[in-house]
Amino acid sequence: MTIKNDNKSLFEYRLPPVKQAGIVFVVGLVFMGFSTLFPMSPEMKMAKAMPWVIALAMILFFGLVNCVFALATDNGQKYWFQSIISYASLAVSLCLIAWAISGVAMDDAGSIRWILTVFTFGYLVLLSIVNLIRFFVWIAERSDAKKKDAENK
């Protein structure tokens, strides 16, 4: 009996940002559906804003996962563009669905607008840091390759 050891690193999965956003969108819909099927007590402060909280959690989750996958991409510029478009599409669609399900506007749901603003700027900063790290790694690899070429001559 042989056991197949298929321990892939997270960096070996090349999941494009559009697919990541689609998966997160579906998960967000499932959680929003559960929050509608099993509502919280009406006396709780966040009962009506629960779809908004779920939408923000899914947007934050996408931002973090997307930045992790950005480390392993081959084409950084293409990934950056797709990531920004996917983030914006996911944020708009989840916010519209949260508004439709809860019946509460973003401004009436507490500090949702500010949290979304912080998440968006945080995502852009984190994605920029990841691209800067990739750039430094590229410079180091190029320098190592030149050094090896010089040693082999």
Secondary structure, 3 states (H helix, E strand, C coil): CCCCCCCCCHHHCCCCHHHHHHHHHHHHHHHHHHHHHCCCCCCCCCCCCHHHHHHHHHHHHHHHHHHHHHCCCCCHHHHHHHHHHHHHHHHHHHHHHHHHHHCCCHHHCCCHHHHHHHHHHHHHHHHHHHHHHHHHHHHHHHHHHHHHHHHHC
